[in-house]
Amino acid sequence: MKIPSIVLLPFALTVSAVAEPPPVEEIPSDSSAEVPPVGIEPIAPPKNLPAVEEPEPTIESPTKNTTSDTAAAEENKPETVEKMEPEHGIYIVNSDSWTAQLSGYVRTLGRWTQNDSGTAFVGRTDGFALQNARLGVQANYKDKVTVVLSIEGAADERTGANDLTGQLAFGLRDAYVDYKLGDNVELRAGHFKPLFDGEENASNESRHFVNRALSSRGVAIGEGFPLIGLGINRDIGVAIRSEPATTGNFSLGWEVAVQNGNGPNEAAADNDQPAVSGALVGQTDALRVWLTARFSKDSDGEFPMRLDSTRLSGAFGFHYAAEKFKVGAQALVRRSTFETSGGGDELAIGVHGELHGRISERLWAGYRYSMLDPSDLLKIDRLQEHTLGVVYSPNWYSKFLLNYTLPLEQSGRKLDNQRVELLLHVGF
């Protein structure tokens, strides 16, 4: 899980945290049922439980008679912030001032990769993998402060860059505070993803493919020649931000972030030059577009062999969701200047586009094209991927994803490395 930020496919959902009102006259169960995600059959709630007022609905709810007791309960409800991700969770605190919700998911992956006859590492790790074991909590103090914490129990730690397998370990994911400064403006501080790459900002729960696009994530060891994608991951820093409204007419959001620039789970900066990023996000009911940029001074290696470089990166993308189909695309670009080595400037480009269609109420099918050219200084390192995917969601808390991927390397680096992946996602 990830806790909210910008998203591409589809973007992170938010849920209001609502305090439980005092006991009131029992209401028929059908009027208090949660509205399930689109394409999933409603599930009847347990009977004989106290009725709970629904949050401000984005989908029209059944009406009911208002009594003096329920009116008083409405008046005493705490103000809340619509931020909780994923869509379902367990309330562990629900007082007049504070609300806290626990959420998480497990993603179990079965995969097969074609063995390449010319290499010793491609296709040699067929079997099962635990892609995620995520646990998170979000606490809100009225509409003033939001605290988000999440950990990953399936972090893949490897001692060597070319190790085919690693050890599962716990690792920090999100750890930040949002402090409201004014009307729809907040200060974010801690360990978080900046608004940069829409594909990286999209939550694991919302994606229709097993993995993020090649242009953002790169190539993992065992799938082909390892490559680092152009996405920007979590980092420690601060941001001033304003989220666009997710319903109604066109709304504009923005973010300016200052971070250490050396990536996730680093205790401190590795140089004295911060990374600065900025983002503009436009939103309607169905369409989301974004334009982002980032400047960073990177340091690699240890003294006296440390290499310094300057990187300027940018992204532009969109996502459109209709009832019967979804479509999205993004372009990423990064220019690097190597001050220490004095080498020429390097340009890296990544693009992807995808289309999904609804086959039935519970079944979607999609296609994604992705390309990554990590360096224009090398003429044979460009890689393309064609991915076909099917998503079946039998209920609100689980889904099955089946992917077939055909990678295409340039001449001189050809591999036989088609792969098939089947993933089970269960969340709460």
N, C-alpha and C positions, 0 to 999 in steps of 0.2 A: 504494500500500500504506500501510496504516497499521499501526502496530505497536500492541500490544494495548491495549485499554481496553474499557469497556462497550459493548454492542452491542444493537441491536434486531433487525435483520433481515438475515440471521441473525447472530449475534454472532461476534466474532473467535475463531478457533480457535487453540489453542496446541499446540506440539509440543515434546517433550523433546529437549534436545541431549544426545547420547550419545557417549561416547568409543569409538573403535574398539579392540576387544580385540586381543591378540596373535594371530597366525595360528593357526588350529586346524584340526582335521580337517574337510575339505570336507563341507558339508551340502547335501542336495538343494535345488535352487533354489526349489522351491515352499514350503519352510519358512522362507525368509528374505525372501519377497516382502513388500513394503509392503501394508498394507490400504488400498485406495483409498477416497476419499470415497464416501458413500452414493449409490447410483444410478449408479455408474460401473464399467464392466467392469474386472477386474484385468488388469494388464499384466505379462507374464512378464519377470522380470529377466534381464539378460545372463548367459550361462553363463560358467563358469571364472573367476568373481571370488571373492575371499575372502568367506566368510560373515560377517555382522555381526550381533551380538546386537540384537534389537529392544528399544525402550524399554518401560517398564511399559505393557502394553497396556490400552486401553479397549475393544478388541474382542478376543474370544478368539482366541489365536494357536495354530497347530498346535504340538504338543509334540514334543520331541526328546530323545534320550538325553543325559545329562550326563556328561562326562568330567572327569578331574582338571584338564586344561588349561583347559576352559571354566569350571570352578568357580573356578580361580585368576583367570581374566580377570574374572569377575563380581565377585570380591572387590576387585580393583584398579580397577574403574570409578569415575570421578569422580562426585560428587553433582551433579545437574543440576536446572534449574528448567524447568517446563513453560510456556514463554512464547512460543516462536517463532511468528511470523506473517509470511507466510501458511503454509499447511500444508506446502508443499514448498519446498525451498531447496537451496543448495549449501554444504557444509561447507568452509570455507577454513582453519580451525584446529580441531584435534581432539586436544588433549593431555590429560595427566592432570589438569591444573589449569584450563585455559582451553578453551572451545569457542566458535567463531564461525561464523555462518551468513549467507550472502549470499542475498537474495531480491529479487524485483521483479516488475513486470508492466507491460504496455502495453495501453491501452484506446483503440481507434480507433472514432470515431463518425461515422456518416452520418445526416444529419437533414434533414427538410423541414418548414417551418412555413408555414401558410396566410398569404398576403399580405393584410393588412388595408387596405382601400381608404381608410380615414380617417386613417391614420398613415403616416409616411415611414420608420419603423424596424422595424416588426413584420413578420417573414417575409422579410427581405431578406438573410439570411445562410445560405441553403440550401447544402448541400454537405457537406464533411468537416471534422472537427475531431479533434485529438489530445486526448482527455480526460485521460489520465494517461500518464506515462512515469516510473514510480516505481522507485527503487533503494534498498534498505535493507540494513543489517547489524545483527545482534544478537550480542553477545559475553557469555558467562557465565563468571564465576569460581566454580566449584563451585556451591553454592547460596547464595553470599554476596552477589555483586554482578552486576547485569545492566546492560549499556550498550546503548542503542538509538539508532541514527542512521538517518535516511532523508532523501532529497532528491527533489524533483519536477522533471522536465525539461520538463513541459508547463504550467508556470505561465503564466496568461494575464494579462499586464501591459498595462494601458491607461492612457493619459495623461489622458483625460477621462472624466467620469462617464457620458457619453452616447455614447461611442465604440462603434460596432458591432463593430469588430474590434480585437484587441490583438496583441502580440508574444509569441511563446513564449520563456520564460526559465527558468533554473534557480532554484529556491527551496527554502528549508529547510522540512522538515515536522517530523519528530520528532528531538529531541536531548535525551535525558534518561538519568539513572542511577537504578536501583532498588537500594537498599541494605537488606539484610535486617536488621531490628532484633530480631526474635524469631520465635516460632512463627507463621507466616502473617501477619506484620506487617512492612511495609517502608516506607522513606522514599523518595519519588520527588522528584527535583530536576532542573529544566531546562525545556525547551520541550515541552509536552505538552497533550493534551486532558484536562480534568477530567471526572470522571464526572458528567454532567448530562443531556444529551440522548441517549437511547438510539439514535435514528436517526443522529445525528452520530457517535456512538462506534462504530457498526457499520462493519466494514471494507468497502472497495470490492469485495473478492473475494467477500464473502458475500451481497451484496444481490441480490434478484431483479428489481430495476428499474434502468433506466439511470441515473437520478438519485435523490437523496434526496427525501423528501417535501417538498411545498410549504411546510408549516408550519415545517420546519427550515431549508431552503435559500433560500426566497424565489423570486423571479422574475428570471431573467437578462435582460439587454438583448437585444432581438431576439425574445424570446418573448412579450412583453406589456409592460405598465407595470412598470418595475423596482421590486421590493420586496425588502427585507432580511428574511430569516427570523429565527426566534427561537432557533435553535441557538447553542451556545457552541463556539467553535473553540479552537485551540491558544493557549497563553499561557505566559509565563515565570513560574515560581514553584516552590513546594514542596508536597508532600502527604504525609500519613500515611494508609496505606491497607491494606486486607486484602481480597483477592479471595475470593469464595465458591468452594467446591468445585464442579466442573462435573459430577460424577457422584455417585450415591448419594442419600441422603435429603436433606431440605431443609437448606440451608446459607446462612448470612447473611454478607454482606460489607459493607464500608463504606469511605468515604473522606472526609477533611477536607482541603481544598486552599486555599492562600493564594497568589494570583497578582497580577500587575500590573493586569490588568483591561482592557488596551487592545488585546488581540487578537494574532493571529499575526504573526511576523516583525518585531516592534517591538523595537528595541535596548534600550529602557528604558521605565520607567513615564512616563505623561504627567501624573500628579499624585501626591500623597503619600498617597492613600487606596487600599489594596489591595482586591481583590475576594476574597470568601470564599465557598466553596461546600461543601456537604455532601451525601452520598449514602448511602442504604441500598439494598442489592441482595440479593434472595433468589433462590436457585437450587436446582433439582432437575435430574434427568436431562433432562426435557422442557420445564420451565417456568422462565422468568426474569422477575422483577418488579423495579421500581425506583421509588424516591421520592427526589427531589432538590430542592435549593434553592440559590440564589445571591444574594449581596448585593454590589453594586458602586457606586462613585462614578465616573461617566463624564464625560469632558471632550471637547468637540468644537470644532474650529476653533483659531485662533491669537489671542493677545492683540493688541489689546484687545477682540476680538469673540468670545472663547471663551465657550462655553455649558456650564455644569455641570448635571448631573442625577444623581439617585439612582434606582437600579433594583433591584427585588426580583423575582426570577424563580423559577419552580418547574416541575417536570415529574413526571408519573406515567405509567407504561406497563408493558406486559407483552409477552412473546413466548412462544408455545407451539408446539413442533415435534413432530409425530407422524410415523409412517412414510409416511402417505399425504397429509397436509396440514400446513400451517403457518398460524398466525393471530397477529396482533399489533396493538397500538394504542398511541397515546400522546397525551397532552394537555400543551400548553405554555402557560404564562401569564406575563406580565411587566407589572408596574406601574411607571411612570416618574413621578418628581416633578421638575419643572424649576425649580431654585432661581434661576437667573440671570434667566430671562424672567418668572418669576412666573405662568406659565400653569397651567391646571388639570392635575390628574393624568391620565395616559393609561394606558389598559388595552389590552393586546394579547393575543390568544388565537389559538392554533393547535392543530388536532387532525388526526389521521390514523388510519386503520384499513385493514388489508389481509388478504387471504385468498389462499392458494396451494394448489393441488391437484396431485398427481402424476398425469400422464397415462400415462407409461411410465417405464421405468427411467432414461432420459436426458432426459425432457421434463417441464417444469412449466409451469403456466399460473396467472395470478393477476390480482386486481383490487385497486386501491387508491383510497380516497377521502381527499382532503386538503382542509383549509380553513385560510385565514389571514386574520384580521382585524387588521391592524397598528395600528389606532388607533380607539378608540371615540369620539374627538373628531370623526372624519369619518364620515359616514353612507353613503358610496358606495365605500369602498375594500376591502370584503370580497371575497375571491376563493376560488373552489372549483375543484378539479381531479378529474376521473375518469380513471383510467389503467388500461388493459388491457395485460398483459405476458405474454410467452412467453420461457422460458429453455431452451435446448438445450445440453447438455454432452456433446460427443462423447468426451471423455477428461478426465483429471484436470487438465490444464494449460490448457484452453481452454473457452470457452463463448460462445454467441451470445445476445444479448438483443434482443428486438423489442418496442417500446412504442408504443401509441397513446394520446395525451392530449387530453382535451377540457376546456379551461379555461372557466369561467363567471364573468364579471365582473358586478357589480351594474349596475342601470339607470343610465345616465348615463356609464358607462365601458365599454360593450360593445365587444368586439373580435372580429374573425374571425381566430382564431389557433390552430386545431387543429394538432397536430404529430405526426409519425411519426419515430421514432428507431430505428436499428439499430446495435448496438455489438458489436464483437469484443474479447473479453478473453483475453489470453494471459499466463500467469504462470509463474514457476518458484520 
